[in-house]
Amino acid sequence: MIVPAQKPGTVTLRPGQQKKAGGGTITIKFVSVVEDSRCPPQSACVWAGNAKIQVLIYDRHGKETVTMNTNTGNHGDQYGGWAINLVSLTPKQSGGIKQSGYRATFSISRLTR
């Protein structure tokens, strides 16, 4: 069983931006928003929708490109002994949002066996 060893840290990125995390051992890059069908703010929708983003996670040993979702499907992944999860993606789609207008917040936790 793998569990977090510590309280998760957070990293907030905009598309194209990257930051070191996990004490500088891994780097997380928010590549792009692939799709966003979430219900716009202050709208009444039958379905909440989903946003899908592409994230690159790497360290000195290699790299992995991951797709993360806000509502359905994979919300995160594990890489190099770390759990990386999408916590939030703002803003919700309201038509015509440019990639640069998004911000993704990720939680990063060290895993232990």
Phi, psi and omega in degrees: 000134179251130180227155176297139181269346184208172175295134182296144170267168178232152177224132176245128184227155169253161182306135181089346182271149176222153178214150173284146179218177178059046180067024178086007183274336177230159176237137179245128177238124175277103185286303182191165170270121182277317177202156177212104180246019182291154179293127179299155179303147177059031176240150176262114182237149178286324182236137183293334181083185184209145171244142182235129179236159177249133184230138174253127178241129180209162175213192183289349181265341182164195181210161179212133174261130187233144172257129179238146183241154177277322186238315182243152177080202185290125178261352182184192181202174175243140179208129175055035180084013180236145172257124180242121183230141175284120180266317180204155175224119180237154351280171171286153183300130175223023178085126174074018179286130176279155178309318184294346180278351182271153172224130177247134176249130182242145170260141181232122181230137174287135179262150176220153179260000000 
